[in-house]
Amino acid sequence: MTAADFLVTTPLPDPGMRLLEAAGSVTVAETRMSRAQLADACASGDYRVVVAQLGDEFDAELLDRAKITGISNFAVGYNNIDIAAATANSIVVGNTPGVMTDATADIALLLILAVARRCVEADTFVRSGEFHGWEPELLLGHDVSGRTLGLAGFGRIARATARRALAFGMTVVFAPRPPGDRVVNEDELGEFAGLVQQLPWPELVATSDYLSLHVPLSAETRHLVDASVLRSMKRSAILINTARGPIVDEQALVTALRDGTIAGAGLDVYEDEPRLAPGLAELPNTVLLPHIGSATVPVRAEMARRCAENAVAMLRDELPPYPVNPEARAH
């Protein structure tokens, strides 16, 4: 790879690349970079700013060697970057917040409906020529209306999911920051005051017909849903994850789904993406999506624009419009 202002690990959708090319020289990795290749590139002094993806890992060892000034992450999340190490090395990190709320909430509701009504199984059934007419007990599923949706977390995406669920006649309960408890007052609930109820995390797990995860990945939330939590859920319950894969102990989930501990799961993210836990792909009581929570043309375009704007500001030694660690500049 040749030296350039920007190292782009994966090309951005329009208008991202055009904005980068208008601001400076751009090198795009020809293939997915290994951790060693990324570390060497960052340490080479050939690049000022890295435009990265969630799959690009920036650990403390890499960042301590790096000679870059910024990392613009094409994502809302940034758990792939050691923020403390980036700050210590005066490397500014940017992300793309506030773009994908509705798109991700749509996917959460889609997974609830698809798992509950066995849509993937039904589609396969028809396409394989097995459908020979209506039958009283053909592919019976679960009700959605009138059932309880439990939300782990109550941020923007969780609230957008709640809005959709209420329109479907669901009862909505939430735990704002599991596994710890924090009381949310009525003023904080805003439009949801009187429409949703806060429950302690253990009670939320035990009472939800659908448990949807909307928490960031952290040391506290890694394996938030483990074998113990899965055993505490209703046997008829369905787990939905559109947040981050490692929030769920995926192998424990496979066991729970196989043994009938819970009824089903809808996943858009995985613990070790793109690899799945052994046995997960073979389970019929799952719907598995390829991390498409933000995959609409307008959303990805806006993410690309914000990502590029962050990178351009970093190149100019300016505070990016969407900084994660603005203190890195002062540091």
C-alpha positions in Angstrom: 0.0 0.0 0.0 1.2 3.5 -0.8 1.4 6.4 1.7 -1.6 8.6 2.0 -3.5 11.0 4.3 -6.3 8.4 4.8 -6.1 4.6 5.1 -9.6 3.2 4.4 -9.8 -0.4 5.6 -13.1 -1.0 3.7 -14.6 1.4 1.1 -17.4 3.7 2.3 -20.7 4.1 0.5 -21.4 7.3 -1.3 -20.8 10.1 -0.4 -18.0 9.0 2.0 -15.3 8.2 -0.5 -15.9 11.3 -2.5 -15.5 13.5 0.6 -12.3 11.8 1.5 -10.8 12.1 -2.0 -11.7 15.8 -2.1 -9.8 16.4 1.2 -6.6 14.4 0.7 -4.9 11.3 -0.7 -6.6 8.0 0.0 -5.3 4.4 0.2 -7.9 1.7 0.3 -6.9 -1.8 1.5 -7.3 -4.3 -1.3 -8.5 -7.1 1.1 -9.5 -7.3 4.7 -6.5 -6.4 6.8 -5.2 -8.8 9.4 -4.5 -7.4 12.9 -0.8 -7.5 12.2 -1.2 -5.7 8.9 -3.3 -3.0 10.5 -0.8 -2.6 13.3 2.1 -2.2 10.9 0.2 0.3 8.8 -0.7 2.4 11.8 3.0 2.3 13.0 4.5 3.1 9.6 4.0 6.8 9.7 2.5 6.6 6.2 -1.1 7.5 7.2 -2.6 10.3 9.2 -6.1 9.0 9.7 -7.6 5.5 9.6 -11.2 5.1 8.4 -12.2 1.9 10.2 -14.9 -0.7 10.6 -16.2 -2.5 13.7 -14.2 -5.6 12.6 -10.9 -3.6 12.8 -9.4 -4.1 16.3 -7.4 -1.3 17.8 -6.0 -2.6 21.1 -3.6 -0.9 23.5 -0.5 -2.6 22.0 -1.4 -1.4 18.5 -2.2 2.1 19.6 1.0 2.5 21.6 3.0 1.9 18.4 0.7 3.9 16.2 1.8 7.2 14.5 -1.7 8.2 13.4 -3.7 11.2 14.6 -7.2 9.8 14.3 -9.6 6.8 13.8 -12.9 7.4 12.2 -15.1 4.4 12.9 -17.9 3.6 10.4 -20.3 2.7 13.2 -22.1 4.0 16.2 -20.3 1.6 18.5 -16.6 1.7 19.2 -15.9 -1.4 21.3 -13.3 -2.4 18.7 -11.1 0.5 19.9 -9.3 0.8 23.3 -10.5 4.4 23.9 -8.3 4.9 27.0 -5.2 3.9 25.0 -6.2 6.0 22.1 -6.6 9.0 24.4 -3.3 8.4 26.1 -1.6 8.4 22.7 -3.4 11.6 21.5 -5.4 9.7 18.9 -8.9 11.1 18.4 -11.7 8.6 17.8 -14.9 9.5 16.0 -18.1 7.5 15.4 -21.5 8.0 13.7 -24.2 8.4 16.4 -27.9 9.1 16.0 -28.3 7.8 12.5 -29.5 4.2 12.7 -32.2 4.4 15.5 -35.3 3.7 13.4 -33.6 1.3 11.1 -32.3 -0.8 13.9 -35.7 -0.7 15.8 -37.3 -1.9 12.5 -35.0 -4.9 12.5 -35.7 -5.6 16.2 -39.5 -5.7 15.4 -38.9 -7.7 12.3 -37.0 -10.4 14.3 -39.8 -10.5 16.9 -42.4 -11.1 14.2 -40.2 -13.4 12.1 -39.3 -15.7 15.0 -42.8 -15.6 16.5 -44.5 -16.5 13.3 -41.8 -18.8 12.0 -41.5 -16.8 8.8 -38.1 -18.3 7.6 -39.4 -21.8 8.1 -42.6 -21.0 6.3 -40.8 -19.4 3.4 -38.5 -22.4 3.0 -41.5 -24.7 3.3 -43.2 -23.1 0.4 -40.1 -22.8 -1.8 -39.3 -26.5 -1.3 -42.6 -27.6 -2.7 -44.0 -28.9 0.6 -47.0 -26.6 0.8 -50.1 -28.6 -0.4 -52.8 -26.5 1.0 -54.1 -25.0 4.3 -53.9 -27.2 7.4 -55.2 -26.4 10.9 -51.9 -26.9 12.6 -49.4 -26.0 9.9 -46.4 -24.0 11.3 -48.2 -22.7 14.4 -46.3 -19.8 16.0 -46.5 -17.4 19.0 -48.7 -14.4 19.5 -47.1 -10.9 19.5 -50.1 -8.6 20.3 -51.0 -8.8 24.0 -47.6 -10.2 25.0 -44.9 -8.6 27.1 -41.8 -7.1 25.5 -38.9 -6.7 27.9 -36.2 -4.2 26.9 -32.7 -4.4 28.3 -31.7 -0.8 28.1 -33.9 2.2 27.4 -31.9 4.4 25.1 -32.8 5.7 21.7 -33.1 2.4 19.9 -34.9 0.7 22.8 -37.4 3.6 22.9 -38.0 3.4 19.1 -38.6 -0.4 19.5 -41.0 0.3 22.4 -42.9 2.8 20.2 -43.4 0.1 17.5 -44.3 -2.6 20.1 -47.0 -0.4 21.7 -48.5 0.0 18.2 -48.8 -3.8 18.0 -50.6 -3.9 21.4 -47.7 -5.3 23.4 -47.1 -4.6 27.0 -43.6 -3.0 27.3 -41.4 -3.2 30.3 -37.7 -2.2 30.6 -34.6 -2.2 32.7 -32.6 0.9 31.9 -29.1 -0.3 32.6 -28.9 -4.0 33.4 -27.6 -5.8 35.3 -27.5 -2.9 37.8 -30.6 -1.1 38.7 -31.2 2.7 38.2 -34.6 4.3 38.8 -35.9 6.3 35.8 -38.3 9.0 36.9 -41.4 10.1 35.0 -39.8 13.1 33.5 -37.1 11.0 31.9 -39.8 8.7 30.3 -41.3 11.6 28.3 -43.8 10.3 25.8 -43.6 6.8 27.4 -44.9 8.0 30.9 -47.8 5.7 31.8 -47.2 3.4 28.9 -44.2 1.4 30.0 -43.0 0.0 33.3 -39.5 -0.3 34.8 -38.6 -3.6 36.3 -35.5 -4.9 38.1 -33.4 -6.9 35.7 -34.2 -10.4 37.2 -37.9 -9.6 37.1 -37.7 -8.4 33.6 -36.0 -11.6 32.5 -38.6 -13.8 34.2 -41.7 -12.0 33.0 -40.9 -11.1 29.3 -42.3 -13.1 26.5 -39.8 -11.3 24.2 -36.5 -10.1 25.6 -34.8 -7.5 23.3 -31.2 -6.3 24.0 -30.3 -2.7 23.6 -27.3 -2.1 25.8 -23.7 -1.1 24.8 -21.0 -3.8 25.0 -18.9 -3.3 28.1 -17.2 -5.4 30.8 -20.4 -5.2 32.7 -22.7 -6.3 29.9 -20.4 -9.0 28.3 -22.4 -12.2 28.6 -25.2 -10.3 30.3 -27.4 -13.1 28.9 -25.7 -16.3 30.1 -26.9 -19.8 30.9 -28.3 -18.6 34.2 -30.3 -15.8 32.6 -31.6 -18.2 29.9 -32.8 -20.6 32.5 -34.7 -17.8 34.2 -36.6 -16.9 31.1 -40.0 -18.4 30.2 -39.8 -21.6 28.2 -42.0 -19.8 25.7 -39.8 -16.7 25.6 -37.9 -15.4 22.5 -34.6 -13.6 22.7 -33.8 -10.7 20.3 -30.3 -9.2 19.9 -29.6 -6.3 17.6 -27.0 -4.7 20.0 -23.6 -6.5 20.2 -23.0 -10.2 19.9 -20.9 -10.7 23.0 -23.7 -9.5 25.2 -25.0 -13.1 24.8 -23.1 -16.2 25.7 -23.8 -17.7 22.2 -22.8 -21.3 23.1 -25.1 -21.2 26.1 -27.9 -19.9 23.8 -27.4 -22.8 21.4 -27.8 -25.2 24.3 -30.9 -23.4 25.6 -32.5 -23.4 22.1 -31.7 -27.0 21.5 -33.0 -28.1 24.9 -36.2 -26.0 24.8 -35.1 -23.8 27.7 -36.4 -20.9 25.6 -38.6 -21.1 22.5 -36.5 -19.1 20.0 -34.0 -16.4 19.1 -33.6 -13.7 16.5 -30.1 -12.4 16.1 -28.5 -9.7 13.9 -25.2 -9.8 15.7 -22.9 -12.6 16.9 -20.3 -13.1 19.6 -17.4 -13.9 17.2 -18.6 -12.3 13.9 -18.7 -13.5 11.2 -18.4 -17.0 12.8 -21.3 -18.5 14.5 -21.3 -20.7 17.6 -21.3 -24.4 16.6 -24.8 -25.6 16.1 -26.5 -22.2 15.9 -27.0 -22.3 12.1 -28.7 -25.7 12.3 -31.4 -24.6 14.8 -34.9 -24.1 13.2 -36.2 -21.9 16.0 -33.9 -19.0 15.1 -33.8 -16.2 12.5 -30.2 -15.2 11.8 -29.4 -11.9 10.0 -26.0 -10.7 8.8 -25.7 -7.6 10.9 -28.0 -5.5 8.8 -29.5 -3.3 11.5 -28.4 -0.1 9.7 -28.6 -1.5 6.2 -30.8 0.9 4.4 -29.5 3.2 1.6 -30.2 6.5 3.4 -28.8 5.3 6.7 -25.6 3.9 5.3 -25.1 7.1 3.2 -25.5 9.3 6.3 -23.1 7.1 8.3 -20.6 7.4 5.5 -21.0 11.2 5.4 -20.4 11.5 9.1 -17.5 9.1 9.1 -15.8 11.0 6.3 -16.5 14.4 8.0 -14.8 13.0 11.1 -11.8 11.9 9.2 -11.4 15.1 7.3 -11.5 17.1 10.5 -8.9 14.8 12.0 -6.7 15.4 9.0 -6.9 19.1 9.5 -6.2 18.7 13.2 -9.7 19.9 14.1 -12.1 18.4 16.6 -14.3 16.1 14.6 -18.1 16.7 14.6 -18.8 13.4 16.2 -16.0 12.7 18.7 -15.8 9.9 21.1 -12.8 11.2 23.1 -12.4 14.9 22.5 -10.0 15.0 25.5 -7.4 13.2 23.3 -6.6 16.5 21.6 -5.8 18.3 24.8 -3.9 15.2 26.1 
